Amino acid sequence: MKRILLTVSYWSVSVLMISLMLISLGYCFSDAMFVSMSFVPGCLVLRWLLPHISFSDLKRGVLNLVSAVLAVILTDILLVIWCHILMNGMMASFYSGFPTLLVNPAFLALVMIVLTGGDYVLSRYLKSRFRDEPHPVTFTSDYRKVTLDLSEIIYVESRDTEVRVYATEGRHYRNKTGITQWENLLGEDFIRVHRSFVVRKESIQDTLYDSLTLADGTSVPVSRKYREMVATLKGIQQ
């Protein structure tokens, strides 16, 4: 409940701050609030999209990121124009024109980056602050929705065109989401140990030079790229 309250408070304050800026541009308070709220959907969509973008193929990842940002910016511009027309009428908006700042892609991108970045930092803090609360993740496996708490997931393995999610009690699920995207979704309680494996830190039972053993007895390879990070985590001397 506290997490929800703090998140709502963050977005409420953000909307209020944007409203104050719009008031300085000549909007009345009610109109400024109305336009400010049109920024929120785009920011939330961007916040949801970013963890799903994989950079395993850097060129494709950058292209997907730019495409997502441009799509959200365009949607926000249309929302701002729609709000302006609702407040002033079609003819009045046509003759008076729209405030150029509100349809400036660079300005909209800056607003969304600031608000989305703030929400990301807040969510990371809340996740560490309220560790005992459930942290569910929902995905599709074999055409059905599956919801697991992060504490139930032991490790994620990439297998060519699909990913396997291994959970407690011997459960495992197939999924098409890339492992880099899974790494971003799972957060700081998990660690990448190989290009094909992401494991929950608390599930690590034993660590060798090039492998580690998990709570369910699974042996997972540790590639050279990640050995130093794993050694630091477990206090292993290389």
VEXMI-705409 format. One line per field, with one value per residue (C-alpha): x, z, y; residue in three letters; residue number from 1. Coordinates in steps of 0.2 Angstrom, whole numbers, m for minus. Example, Ala and Ser with C-alpha at 12.3 -4.5 7.8 and 13.67 -1.06 7.14 Angstrom:
# residues 2
u	c(62; 68);
w	c(39; 36);
v	c(m22; m5);
aa	c(ALA; SER);
i	c(1; 2);
//
This chain:
# residues 238
u	c(0; 14; 22; 6; 4; 22; 21; 4; 12; 26; 15; 4; 18; 25; 8; 8; 25; 21; 5; 15; 26; 11; 3; 19; 15; m2; m14; m26; m24; m38; m32; m14; m19; m29; m14; m1; m11; m9; 9; 7; 0; 15; 28; 20; 20; 38; 42; 34; 43; 61; 64; 57; 70; 85; 102; 110; 110; 115; 110; 93; 91; 95; 83; 69; 73; 72; 56; 48; 52; 47; 30; 27; 32; 20; 6; 9; 9; m8; m14; m8; m17; m33; m33; m30; m44; m56; m52; m52; m63; m57; m58; m50; m36; m34; m32; m23; m11; m4; 10; 26; 34; 20; 22; 41; 48; 64; 54; 42; 57; 65; 49; 47; 65; 64; 48; 51; 69; 62; 49; 63; 74; 58; 53; 71; 71; 54; 59; 74; 64; 50; 59; 46; 32; 27; 35; 25; 30; 18; 23; 16; 20; 12; m1; m7; m3; 8; 11; 26; 33; 52; 56; 49; 60; 77; 85; 81; 90; 91; 89; 91; 74; 66; 69; 65; 60; 64; 54; 53; 44; 51; 41; 47; 40; 44; 44; 49; 56; 74; 86; 92; 75; 72; 88; 80; 63; 70; 81; 95; 90; 96; 113; 119; 132; 132; 126; 112; 109; 102; 100; 93; 107; 99; 97; 116; 123; 141; 152; 167; 179; 168; 152; 140; 127; 109; 97; 88; 105; 107; 125; 126; 141; 149; 157; 174; 165; 155; 167; 173; 156; 151; 167; 163; 146; 151; 168; 177; 195; 200);
w	c(0; 4; m13; m22; m12; m15; m33; m35; m25; m37; m52; m44; m40; m57; m65; m53; m58; m77; m73; m65; m80; m91; m81; m84; m102; m100; m96; m82; m68; m74; m92; m87; m76; m90; m103; m90; m87; m106; m103; m90; m102; m114; m99; m92; m109; m111; m94; m98; m115; m110; m100; m115; m127; m130; m134; m138; m156; m153; m169; m168; m150; m153; m168; m157; m143; m156; m163; m146; m141; m157; m157; m139; m143; m158; m147; m134; m147; m153; m135; m132; m148; m144; m126; m133; m145; m132; m121; m134; m149; m166; m174; m159; m159; m178; m177; m161; m164; m152; m140; m149; m134; m131; m148; m149; m150; m140; m126; m125; m125; m111; m101; m104; m100; m84; m78; m83; m76; m60; m59; m63; m49; m37; m42; m38; m21; m17; m22; m11; 3; 3; m1; 9; m2; m17; m33; m47; m65; m79; m95; m108; m109; m122; m126; m107; m95; m80; m65; m53; m39; m41; m26; m35; m50; m48; m65; m83; m98; m116; m128; m146; m151; m134; m115; m101; m84; m70; m54; m37; m35; m51; m62; m79; m92; m111; m116; m132; m122; m125; m110; m110; m108; m94; m85; m86; m80; m65; m58; m45; m36; m51; m59; m77; m76; m94; m111; m109; m90; m77; m59; m43; m31; m16; m25; m27; m16; m21; m33; m43; m55; m70; m63; m49; m41; m37; m24; m35; m38; m56; m61; m71; m81; m78; m93; m92; m95; m78; m67; m58; m54; m48; m37; m30; m26; m17; m11; m22; m25; m44);
v	c(0; 12; 8; 13; 28; 34; 31; 40; 54; 55; 56; 69; 80; 78; 83; 98; 104; 103; 113; 127; 128; 129; 142; 152; 150; 158; 143; 144; 132; 120; 119; 117; 102; 95; 96; 90; 74; 71; 68; 54; 40; 42; 42; 26; 17; 22; 16; m1; m2; 1; m15; m25; m18; m29; m23; m40; m34; m16; m9; m16; m12; 7; 7; m1; 12; 27; 20; 18; 36; 43; 34; 40; 58; 58; 51; 64; 78; 72; 71; 89; 95; 86; 93; 111; 109; 103; 118; 131; 124; 119; 137; 146; 133; 135; 154; 156; 142; 129; 134; 129; 122; 109; 102; 103; 85; 89; 97; 82; 70; 80; 79; 61; 56; 66; 59; 41; 42; 48; 34; 21; 28; 28; 10; 4; 12; 5; m12; m12; m3; m15; m32; m42; m37; m48; m43; m52; m53; m59; m67; m78; m97; m109; m96; m93; m80; m85; m74; m78; m69; m65; m75; m90; m89; m98; m94; m90; m99; m94; m108; m102; m95; m97; m94; m106; m99; m111; m109; m117; m134; m140; m129; m122; m111; m107; m89; m79; m64; m62; m65; m47; m41; m54; m47; m30; m36; m46; m32; m31; m47; m57; m58; m62; m76; m81; m75; m89; m88; m76; m82; m76; m71; m79; m96; m98; m111; m114; m106; m113; m104; m107; m113; m111; m123; m117; m121; m134; m143; m136; m132; m116; m111; m94; m86; m76; m60; m62; m71; m56; m50; m67; m68; m51; m57; m73; m67; m80; m78; m79);
aa	c(MET; LYS; ARG; ILE; LEU; LEU; THR; VAL; SER; TYR; TRP; SER; VAL; SER; VAL; LEU; MET; ILE; SER; LEU; MET; LEU; ILE; SER; LEU; GLY; TYR; CYS; PHE; SER; ASP; ALA; MET; PHE; VAL; SER; MET; SER; PHE; VAL; PRO; GLY; CYS; LEU; VAL; LEU; ARG; TRP; LEU; LEU; PRO; HIS; ILE; SER; PHE; SER; ASP; LEU; LYS; ARG; GLY; VAL; LEU; ASN; LEU; VAL; SER; ALA; VAL; LEU; ALA; VAL; ILE; LEU; THR; ASP; ILE; LEU; LEU; VAL; ILE; TRP; CYS; HIS; ILE; LEU; MET; ASN; GLY; MET; MET; ALA; SER; PHE; TYR; SER; GLY; PHE; PRO; THR; LEU; LEU; VAL; ASN; PRO; ALA; PHE; LEU; ALA; LEU; VAL; MET; ILE; VAL; LEU; THR; GLY; GLY; ASP; TYR; VAL; LEU; SER; ARG; TYR; LEU; LYS; SER; ARG; PHE; ARG; ASP; GLU; PRO; HIS; PRO; VAL; THR; PHE; THR; SER; ASP; TYR; ARG; LYS; VAL; THR; LEU; ASP; LEU; SER; GLU; ILE; ILE; TYR; VAL; GLU; SER; ARG; ASP; THR; GLU; VAL; ARG; VAL; TYR; ALA; THR; GLU; GLY; ARG; HIS; TYR; ARG; ASN; LYS; THR; GLY; ILE; THR; GLN; TRP; GLU; ASN; LEU; LEU; GLY; GLU; ASP; PHE; ILE; ARG; VAL; HIS; ARG; SER; PHE; VAL; VAL; ARG; LYS; GLU; SER; ILE; GLN; ASP; THR; LEU; TYR; ASP; SER; LEU; THR; LEU; ALA; ASP; GLY; THR; SER; VAL; PRO; VAL; SER; ARG; LYS; TYR; ARG; GLU; MET; VAL; ALA; THR; LEU; LYS; GLY; ILE; GLN; GLN);
i	c(1; 2; 3; 4; 5; 6; 7; 8; 9; 10; 11; 12; 13; 14; 15; 16; 17; 18; 19; 20; 21; 22; 23; 24; 25; 26; 27; 28; 29; 30; 31; 32; 33; 34; 35; 36; 37; 38; 39; 40; 41; 42; 43; 44; 45; 46; 47; 48; 49; 50; 51; 52; 53; 54; 55; 56; 57; 58; 59; 60; 61; 62; 63; 64; 65; 66; 67; 68; 69; 70; 71; 72; 73; 74; 75; 76; 77; 78; 79; 80; 81; 82; 83; 84; 85; 86; 87; 88; 89; 90; 91; 92; 93; 94; 95; 96; 97; 98; 99; 100; 101; 102; 103; 104; 105; 106; 107; 108; 109; 110; 111; 112; 113; 114; 115; 116; 117; 118; 119; 120; 121; 122; 123; 124; 125; 126; 127; 128; 129; 130; 131; 132; 133; 134; 135; 136; 137; 138; 139; 140; 141; 142; 143; 144; 145; 146; 147; 148; 149; 150; 151; 152; 153; 154; 155; 156; 157; 158; 159; 160; 161; 162; 163; 164; 165; 166; 167; 168; 169; 170; 171; 172; 173; 174; 175; 176; 177; 178; 179; 180; 181; 182; 183; 184; 185; 186; 187; 188; 189; 190; 191; 192; 193; 194; 195; 196; 197; 198; 199; 200; 201; 202; 203; 204; 205; 206; 207; 208; 209; 210; 211; 212; 213; 214; 215; 216; 217; 218; 219; 220; 221; 222; 223; 224; 225; 226; 227; 228; 229; 230; 231; 232; 233; 234; 235; 236; 237; 238);
//
